[in-house]
Amino acid sequence: MTGFEDLSVLTEASAAYLNPRQRLDYKAEREDCLEWLLTFGKDPQPVCLVKDEE
């Protein structure tokens, strides 16, 4: 996972609200989301499905 080391993945407010186990899960989920956003962007191109010609 590269590209978001400088971003705040877990805010202080979230960290204060969550227990240590929840923080781990929350941070992993946010990192996955950030990785997806950095790869595909905010508005990814839709996948065009080709219909079979009848």
MDAnalysis code that builds the backbone (N, CA, C; Angstrom):
import MDAnalysis as mda
import numpy as np

u = mda.Universe.empty(162, n_residues=54, atom_resindex=np.repeat(np.arange(54), 3), trajectory=True)
u.add_TopologyAttr("name", ["N", "CA", "C"] * 54)
u.add_TopologyAttr("resid", np.arange(1, 55))
u.add_TopologyAttr("resname", ["MET", "THR", "GLY", "PHE", "GLU", "ASP", "LEU", "SER", "VAL", "LEU", "THR", "GLU", "ALA", "SER", "ALA", "ALA", "TYR", "LEU", "ASN", "PRO", "ARG", "GLN", "ARG", "LEU", "ASP", "TYR", "LYS", "ALA", "GLU", "ARG", "GLU", "ASP", "CYS", "LEU", "GLU", "TRP", "LEU", "LEU", "THR", "PHE", "GLY", "LYS", "ASP", "PRO", "GLN", "PRO", "VAL", "CYS", "LEU", "VAL", "LYS", "ASP", "GLU", "GLU"])
u.atoms.positions = np.array([
    [0.850, -1.183, 0.000],
    [0.000, 0.000, 0.000],
    [0.889, 1.236, 0.000],
    [0.863, 1.937, -1.078],
    [1.705, 3.117, -1.178],
    [0.867, 4.307, -1.601],
    [1.371, 5.487, -1.302],
    [0.725, 6.695, -1.771],
    [-0.082, 7.441, -0.736],
    [-0.431, 6.840, 0.378],
    [-1.224, 7.561, 1.371],
    [-0.600, 7.535, 2.756],
    [0.697, 7.343, 2.829],
    [1.376, 7.343, 4.116],
    [1.260, 8.701, 4.818],
    [1.148, 9.777, 4.030],
    [1.054, 11.119, 4.611],
    [-0.368, 11.500, 4.993],
    [-1.352, 10.685, 4.639],
    [-2.752, 10.991, 4.933],
    [-3.139, 10.460, 6.308],
    [-4.036, 11.173, 6.969],
    [-4.546, 10.729, 8.255],
    [-5.650, 9.705, 8.018],
    [-5.348, 8.448, 8.286],
    [-6.312, 7.378, 8.053],
    [-7.269, 7.258, 9.231],
    [-6.759, 7.445, 10.425],
    [-7.559, 7.324, 11.639],
    [-7.520, 8.655, 12.380],
    [-8.654, 9.339, 12.417],
    [-8.703, 10.642, 13.078],
    [-8.692, 10.462, 14.594],
    [-8.350, 11.522, 15.305],
    [-8.324, 11.458, 16.769],
    [-9.710, 11.174, 17.335],
    [-10.729, 11.778, 16.728],
    [-12.098, 11.560, 17.206],
    [-12.507, 10.099, 17.044],
    [-12.156, 9.506, 15.913],
    [-12.476, 8.098, 15.678],
    [-11.694, 7.200, 16.625],
    [-10.433, 7.497, 16.813],
    [-9.587, 6.696, 17.695],
    [-10.099, 6.735, 19.132],
    [-10.592, 7.876, 19.566],
    [-11.108, 8.003, 20.928],
    [-12.401, 7.218, 21.112],
    [-13.185, 7.104, 20.050],
    [-14.483, 6.438, 20.123],
    [-14.363, 4.917, 20.052],
    [-13.367, 4.418, 19.313],
    [-13.238, 2.986, 19.063],
    [-12.285, 2.307, 20.033],
    [-12.537, 1.029, 20.288],
    [-11.588, 0.261, 21.104],
    [-10.438, -0.189, 20.193],
    [-9.334, -0.691, 20.769],
    [-8.161, -1.035, 19.947],
    [-8.451, -2.015, 18.808],
    [-9.279, -2.998, 19.049],
    [-9.607, -3.969, 18.005],
    [-10.412, -3.311, 16.876],
    [-11.354, -2.450, 17.239],
    [-12.140, -1.735, 16.236],
    [-11.263, -0.771, 15.440],
    [-10.297, -0.140, 16.116],
    [-9.383, 0.781, 15.430],
    [-8.608, 0.065, 14.331],
    [-8.139, -1.138, 14.636],
    [-7.397, -1.930, 13.654],
    [-8.259, -2.200, 12.417],
    [-9.482, -2.646, 12.641],
    [-10.392, -2.961, 11.553],
    [-10.763, -1.707, 10.763],
    [-11.050, -0.627, 11.474],
    [-11.425, 0.638, 10.851],
    [-10.287, 1.181, 9.988],
    [-9.068, 1.113, 10.517],
    [-7.904, 1.603, 9.781],
    [-7.675, 0.782, 8.514],
    [-7.801, -0.536, 8.613],
    [-7.623, -1.401, 7.437],
    [-8.675, -1.095, 6.378],
    [-9.914, -0.884, 6.797],
    [-10.992, -0.559, 5.856],
    [-10.732, 0.776, 5.166],
    [-10.301, 1.757, 5.933],
    [-10.002, 3.074, 5.354],
    [-8.819, 3.003, 4.392],
    [-7.793, 2.215, 4.731],
    [-6.637, 2.069, 3.849],
    [-7.044, 1.410, 2.533],
    [-7.917, 0.393, 2.600],
    [-8.405, -0.251, 1.378],
    [-9.177, 0.736, 0.518],
    [-9.997, 1.548, 1.147],
    [-10.773, 2.553, 0.424],
    [-9.850, 3.580, -0.223],
    [-8.870, 4.057, 0.513],
    [-7.927, 5.036, -0.033],
    [-7.114, 4.456, -1.179],
    [-6.721, 3.192, -1.051],
    [-5.974, 2.544, -2.129],
    [-6.835, 2.469, -3.389],
    [-8.114, 2.138, -3.232],
    [-9.033, 2.075, -4.368],
    [-9.186, 3.458, -4.996],
    [-9.382, 4.482, -4.163],
    [-9.536, 5.841, -4.677],
    [-8.294, 6.323, -5.408],
    [-7.113, 6.010, -4.865],
    [-5.875, 6.421, -5.517],
    [-5.644, 5.668, -6.827],
    [-6.186, 4.456, -6.934],
    [-6.029, 3.668, -8.148],
    [-7.037, 4.065, -9.223],
    [-8.311, 4.162, -8.857],
    [-9.371, 4.378, -9.836],
    [-9.916, 5.801, -9.867],
    [-9.734, 6.550, -8.791],
    [-10.224, 7.918, -8.740],
    [-11.652, 8.007, -8.228],
    [-12.119, 9.235, -8.098],
    [-13.450, 9.487, -7.548],
    [-14.545, 9.036, -8.505],
    [-14.347, 9.246, -9.797],
    [-15.347, 8.894, -10.807],
    [-14.761, 7.893, -11.789],
    [-14.704, 6.605, -11.410],
    [-14.117, 5.614, -12.322],
    [-14.979, 5.435, -13.566],
    [-14.341, 5.035, -14.645],
    [-15.064, 4.794, -15.883],
    [-15.934, 3.550, -15.711],
    [-17.196, 3.638, -16.127],
    [-18.058, 2.458, -16.006],
    [-17.600, 1.356, -16.959],
    [-17.855, 0.151, -16.554],
    [-17.512, -0.993, -17.387],
    [-18.644, -1.191, -18.385],
    [-18.325, -1.200, -19.663],
    [-19.328, -1.413, -20.698],
    [-19.491, -2.909, -20.933],
    [-20.701, -3.369, -20.797],
    [-20.989, -4.772, -21.062],
    [-21.476, -4.879, -22.499],
    [-20.886, -5.757, -23.241],
    [-21.257, -5.946, -24.641],
    [-22.389, -6.957, -24.696],
    [-23.492, -6.561, -25.308],
    [-24.632, -7.476, -25.455],
    [-24.400, -8.364, -26.654],
    [-24.792, -9.593, -26.527],
    [-24.708, -10.512, -27.660],
    [-25.715, -10.093, -28.726],
    [-25.253, -10.095, -29.962],
    [-26.145, -9.756, -31.066],
    [-27.030, -10.962, -31.351],
    [-28.294, -10.699, -31.556],
    [-29.234, -11.793, -31.815],
    [-29.392, -12.025, -33.287],
])
